[in-house]
Amino acid sequence: MSYTRSSALFAQAEKVIPGGVNSPVRAFKAVGGTPIFIKEAKGAYLTDEDNNEYIDYINSWGPMILGHAYQPVVDAVVEKTKKGTSFGTPTEIETKIAALAVSMVPNIEMIRFVNSGTEACMSAVRLARGYTGKDKIIKFAGCYHGHSDSFLIQAGSGAVTFGAPNSPGVTQGTAKDTLLAVYNDIENVKQIIAANKGEIACVIIEPVAGNMGCIPPKNNFLQQLRELCTDNKILLIFDEVMTGFRLAKGGAQELFNIKADIVCFGKVIGGGLPVGAFAANKEIMSHLAPLGPVYQAGTLSGNPLAMAAGLAMLQELNKDTAIYNRLAEKTEYLHHGIADALNENNITHTINSVGSMISVHFTADEVLNFETSAKGNNDTFKKFFHGMLNQGVYIAPSAFETWFITDALSYADLDKTIRAVHTVAKTL
Ligand SMILES: Cc1ncc(COP(=O)(O)O)c(C=O)c1O
């Protein structure tokens, strides 16, 4: 494949955009090489600036659950655009999507829209602190909740009480209020709570982790976390930015039958436009401005184009719940196909998948938290990534990312992907 035009565009971008990208992982730093510039996409396929075509497993990092340029979403945005793109006043469509989201997701009564998953998680934590009057939060090593300061805290060695910032610019003052726990380790969470009695406002978790590969909760971990939070008057925040409207209509809460106190959304809820949201019962949400004292706002929050895209997306998902079974079946098919291809070539690996999320780890060990995920062989992953790209299959350029399965993928596409794995596995 030739990447001449992509390389030229990247060189131009580097002159005026730091690292040539507007979000770091796009820069291919984890896998080497230069990023590919995409000019258009339709269904399951991306086309780059050199006219190479790829089966897409990034899917804009999650939103495109029905595939690219999905017609009802495109039509909704085009129609709305003709009527003006932003007013900064209430609009009817905001209530429509809010009512629909509330009807699809268990255990929420009110929802506030923002512009990104980062904003949703940041605001949810502020609300939890304002509601409980407590300062500290627990997050899990390897979970990503966006780039706001409280979340950019590095994994320590197991049960650490005080986090250390992993980005310059995050102050020690902020870091000390973020306590790090080990995913899938309830004893560790118990210890942290015991050591910080009465000081913890909330536990925030990806109910299926998707930012250290795909890691499902094991052995009733979420159920035990729920009980622990209730017993200690700590709010449980499900960061469903990735899992919301993806694992089920009602997200992970529905899939695992567990109630969170606050739920964060992003990605799918915006249908590919910049939308985030956070939601809870009326009692908690009434602490939010203008009803209550916890301040939160946004010039473009509830933007009509973004709401139109999100509403069209949620309407499609709401009408056809069979989609979630189809997605899970496709994921299973791919899981087995990839496993067979790697096994035939004696490539050590572990594959995790839940619903329409899947990740391939080049390690023999079970991958159940950040530490075990980090054991994956990155040199093998790099070769795998570039090999797959050359075969016309675009997976995320980092071993710590989840692949997303979309309804637009046909079984022929999945077979093509599996054939590509057979070819690439021979080179690993
Ligand atoms: C689970 C989770 N939470 C929050 C975020 C942040 O969302 P955004 O990138 O829209 O700010 C992400 C982004 O990948 C995510 O995966």
The ligand as an SDF file (V2000), in Angstrom:
LIG
                    3D

 16 16  0  0  0  0  0  0  0  0999 V2000
  -14.5190    5.1330   29.3800 C   0  0  0  0  0  0  0  0  0  0  0  0
  -14.1850    6.4980   28.8830 C   0  0  0  0  0  0  0  0  0  0  0  0
  -14.4900    7.5610   29.6300 N   0  0  0  0  0  0  0  0  0  0  0  0
  -14.2300    8.8110   29.2210 C   0  0  0  0  0  0  0  0  0  0  0  0
  -13.6200    9.0520   28.0130 C   0  0  0  0  0  0  0  0  0  0  0  0
  -13.3480   10.4550   27.5590 C   0  0  0  0  0  0  0  0  0  0  0  0
  -14.2020   10.7900   26.5300 O   0  0  0  0  0  0  0  0  0  0  0  0
  -13.8130   11.9520   25.4870 P   0  0  0  0  0  0  0  0  0  0  0  0
  -12.6440   11.4620   24.7220 O   0  0  0  0  0  0  0  0  0  0  0  0
  -15.0670   12.1100   24.6780 O   0  0  0  0  0  0  0  0  0  0  0  0
  -13.5180   13.1690   26.2840 O   0  0  0  0  0  0  0  0  0  0  0  0
  -13.2790    7.9740   27.1980 C   0  0  0  0  0  0  0  0  0  0  0  0
  -12.6100    8.1900   25.9080 C   0  0  0  0  0  0  0  0  0  0  0  0
  -12.1000    7.3240   25.2800 O   0  0  0  0  0  0  0  0  0  0  0  0
  -13.5730    6.6610   27.6490 C   0  0  0  0  0  0  0  0  0  0  0  0
  -13.2570    5.5940   26.9120 O   0  0  0  0  0  0  0  0  0  0  0  0
  1  2  1  0
  2  3  1  0
  2 15  2  0
  3  4  2  0
  4  5  1  0
  5  6  1  0
  5 12  2  0
  6  7  1  0
  7  8  1  0
  8  9  2  0
  8 10  1  0
  8 11  1  0
 12 13  1  0
 12 15  1  0
 13 14  2  0
 15 16  1  0
M  END
$$$$
